[in-house]
Amino acid sequence: MSGANPAAAILAVRGIGKVYGSVIALTDISTSVSAGEVLCVLGDNGAGKSTLLKVLAGVHPHSTGELLLDGEAVRFDGPRQALDAGIATVHQDLAIVPLMPVWRNFFLGAELSAGRGPFSRLKVAEMRAHTSEQLARMGIDLRDVDQPIGTLSGGERQSVAIARAIYFGARVVILDEPTSALGVKQAGVVLRYVAQARDRGLAVVFVTHNPHHAYPVGDRFLVLNRGASLGEFDKAGISIAELTRLMAGGAELDTLAREIERG
Ligand SMILES: Nc1ncnc2c1ncn2[C@@H]1O[C@H](COP(=O)(O)OP(=O)(O)OP(=O)(O)O)[C@@H](O)[C@H]1O
């Protein structure tokens, strides 16, 4: 079913489970992602996608099973520790300051400066140049890195966030529904940069409920349903029609269609 090679994986989970009080959010999930690969995590509302993402990103500790980084079992104390280990998450609602220039947002919280204390000054020219260079490397063609980031399209903003994660040393990028609020064309923009990240050797975890966005860019597809795995598939092992049907709970939809058919 799946051609995953856990031995080569940067990040993996083995039999992971997560409970919130009495709510079982995940049971017995195993998967992995390697450099230069896109793992798509698919599922309907409440399937457990966000919970898996939070375990991978160090936001919530897992309740059972193992989280493996470069083959070693780890337990992150928080998202900072995961980030230091090279696991970056790009959230759907990006933490940006819309009125600030693109370059300022690119370096937000990690500004380059010279000197100390009251005499320190921001290295503005360098930050501008680095931003332009990094965006160009991702094939992101912005007219001007001085324009407020709020003037970019949603797809471009997500793409800048991906480029930023790579620049600051991510080996694994977790994308949390990056295309769900976007139209077809803008989603295409983001998918192109997901492929760029993969081609630059990153391990990408792409969380989505849209199989049409996942399929073109994914190498493997983990389908979740009510906290359990419905299976993990190589692209060669599943068609987009099958993936869509599996996600939507094919049999349930067929029954519904029969029920609401006109007599
Ligand atoms: N902090 C929490 N406390 C209690 N239950 C939670 C918590 N977070 C998630 N859950 C429950 O865990 C289950 C899985 O939720 P999760 O958010 O991971 O699903 P999801 O696939 O990301 O769904 P969606 O696409 O709607 O965001 C749900 O039943 C949800 O109600």
The ligand as an SDF file (V2000), in Angstrom:
LIG
                    3D

 31 33  0  0  0  0  0  0  0  0999 V2000
   -7.8960   20.6270   22.8000 N   0  0  0  0  0  0  0  0  0  0  0  0
   -8.8300   19.7000   22.6370 C   0  0  0  0  0  0  0  0  0  0  0  0
   -9.5820   19.2690   23.6810 N   0  0  0  0  0  0  0  0  0  0  0  0
  -10.5250   18.3160   23.5280 C   0  0  0  0  0  0  0  0  0  0  0  0
  -10.8010   17.7160   22.3550 N   0  0  0  0  0  0  0  0  0  0  0  0
  -10.1130   18.1060   21.2760 C   0  0  0  0  0  0  0  0  0  0  0  0
   -9.1030   19.1170   21.3400 C   0  0  0  0  0  0  0  0  0  0  0  0
   -8.5820   19.2860   20.0940 N   0  0  0  0  0  0  0  0  0  0  0  0
   -9.2460   18.4290   19.2960 C   0  0  0  0  0  0  0  0  0  0  0  0
  -10.1480   17.7200   19.9820 N   0  0  0  0  0  0  0  0  0  0  0  0
  -11.0290   16.6560   19.4430 C   0  0  0  0  0  0  0  0  0  0  0  0
  -10.2250   15.7150   18.7800 O   0  0  0  0  0  0  0  0  0  0  0  0
  -10.8330   15.2670   17.5850 C   0  0  0  0  0  0  0  0  0  0  0  0
   -9.9350   15.5220   16.3940 C   0  0  0  0  0  0  0  0  0  0  0  0
   -9.8480   16.9270   16.1750 O   0  0  0  0  0  0  0  0  0  0  0  0
   -8.8480   17.6190   15.1640 P   0  0  0  0  0  0  0  0  0  0  0  0
   -8.9560   19.0990   15.3920 O   0  0  0  0  0  0  0  0  0  0  0  0
   -7.4940   17.0190   15.2820 O   0  0  0  0  0  0  0  0  0  0  0  0
   -9.4680   17.2470   13.7550 O   0  0  0  0  0  0  0  0  0  0  0  0
   -9.2160   17.8800   12.3060 P   0  0  0  0  0  0  0  0  0  0  0  0
   -9.1070   16.7330   11.3630 O   0  0  0  0  0  0  0  0  0  0  0  0
   -8.0720   18.8060   12.3470 O   0  0  0  0  0  0  0  0  0  0  0  0
  -10.5550   18.6600   12.0430 O   0  0  0  0  0  0  0  0  0  0  0  0
  -10.8090   20.0870   11.3300 P   0  0  0  0  0  0  0  0  0  0  0  0
  -10.5440   19.8790    9.8690 O   0  0  0  0  0  0  0  0  0  0  0  0
  -12.2500   20.3280   11.6220 O   0  0  0  0  0  0  0  0  0  0  0  0
   -9.8930   21.0700   11.9780 O   0  0  0  0  0  0  0  0  0  0  0  0
  -12.1740   15.9760   17.5040 C   0  0  0  0  0  0  0  0  0  0  0  0
  -13.1570   15.1210   18.0060 O   0  0  0  0  0  0  0  0  0  0  0  0
  -11.9890   17.1860   18.3870 C   0  0  0  0  0  0  0  0  0  0  0  0
  -13.2110   17.6030   18.9410 O   0  0  0  0  0  0  0  0  0  0  0  0
  1  2  1  0
  2  3  1  0
  2  7  2  0
  3  4  2  0
  4  5  1  0
  5  6  2  0
  6  7  1  0
  6 10  1  0
  7  8  1  0
  8  9  2  0
  9 10  1  0
 10 11  1  0
 11 12  1  0
 11 30  1  0
 12 13  1  0
 13 14  1  0
 13 28  1  0
 14 15  1  0
 15 16  1  0
 16 17  2  0
 16 18  1  0
 16 19  1  0
 19 20  1  0
 20 21  2  0
 20 22  1  0
 20 23  1  0
 23 24  1  0
 24 25  2  0
 24 26  1  0
 24 27  1  0
 28 29  1  0
 28 30  1  0
 30 31  1  0
M  END
$$$$
